[in-house]
Amino acid sequence: MGYTHYWYRPKEIPEDKFRVIVVDFKKLLPLFRRLGIKLAGGLGTGRPKVNDQEVVFNGSRFCGHPKNGISIPWPAPQVKFGVAPKPTKAVVGTWFAGVVLDQRTCNGDCSYETFYFPRVMPDRYEPVGSICYYDVNGRPVYNDERVVGRYFGFCKTAFRPYDLAVNCFLIIARHHLGDDLIVRSDGTAAHWVDAVTICFNAFKYNDFVLNDKKVEPLVSQTITP
């Protein structure tokens, strides 16, 4: 349970395409720092891995934000750009499992699940099969044929600050991989528009598709590296 992004990808991404994805993403790292997004290694400590073979990061476990009672957050239908300057000010309500936020923030620990996107998926991972599950009557329920044979990935970010970096990476990857990468999310366009706008301002990318719908940037908003 928790706010999560999902994607379906090929087992192997060509070296040249992965390289340009990484180059673009690295250009945004100074912006993330200015926005107060502290990225760390996969477990929330050390340095993120952003190289020609894999991208692995998380929010920082030792982010310096104050401890508070924010628990199992979910974004409100409409949210503000970027990161909340005061975490508790972002709480605007509750849902059955926790709190509702109108801006990304943390509970004093900016880490959550590891974002992991290797160039080549390790052999321990299996491609998506045609059958998703069997219903209560034992009948098969089939996966969308577009995802069959692809490799499934996900990252539960809990709408912490590093969520914006995850979004930007997937937008960049979708641009360079096209229909080879399918991106889905618990969020809507309203929760991705700041990342889409960042990538539009930085690279003029305007082709991101989320949950099978194109997300338009806010061209009046300037958020640049």
Residue, then its C-alpha position, 0 to 999 in steps of 0.5 A: m500500500g502506498y503511492t507508486h509508479y510502474w513501468y514496463r520495459p525491454k530486457e536490454i536497452p541499447e548502450d547509446k540510448f541508455r547513455v543519452i538517458v543518463v546524460d539528460f538525467k545528470k543535467l537535472l541533478p543541480l536543479f534537484r539540489r536547488l529544490g531541496i531534493k537530496l538524493a542518496g544511494g538505493l538504501g537512502t545513504g551514500r551516493p546515487k549510482v547514475n552511470d552507463q549501466e544502471v541508475v539507482f537512487n533513493g531519497s536521503r535517510f538523513c535529509g535533515h527535515p524535522k521529524n513529524g507525524i506524516s504517515i502513509p501519505w497520498p497526494a491530493p487531487q491537485v498539488k503544488f509544484g516541487v517540495a514543501p518548505k514546511p512538511t506539516k503545512a503540506v498535510v491537507g486531509t486524510w485518507f483511510a490509511g494515512v494523510v493527504l498532501d498537497q506538496r511533496t514532503c517527508n516525515g524526517d526521512c526522505s528515503y523510501e523504496t529504491f528506484y532501480f533502472p538497469r540498462v540490462m535486466p538481470d536474469r533473475y527477473e522474468p518477463v511479464g506473462s500472458i496470464c495476470y492471475y486466476d479469478v475465484n472460479g479458476r478462470p485466467v485473467y489476461n494481461d494487456e497484450r502490450v506488456v506481455g514479454r516486457y519487464f515490470g518495474f515499480c517504485k513506491t515513493a510515498f510522494r517524498p521529495y525524490d518522487l520528482a526525480v523518479n518522475c523526471f527520469l521516467i519522462i526522459a527514458r520514455h522520450h528516448l525509448g518511445d513506445d518501448l517504455i510504458v509508464r503507469s502510476d497511481g498518480t494523475a497528470a496533475h501529479w506529474v505536470d511539474a516533472v513534465t514541465i521541467c523536462f520541457n523547459a530543459f530539453k523541449y520534450n513534449d511527448f510523455v504518455l502516462n496511463d495511456k494519456k499524454v501529459e502537457p507541460l505548463v509552458s507558462q511555468t519556468i523550472t530549469p536546471 
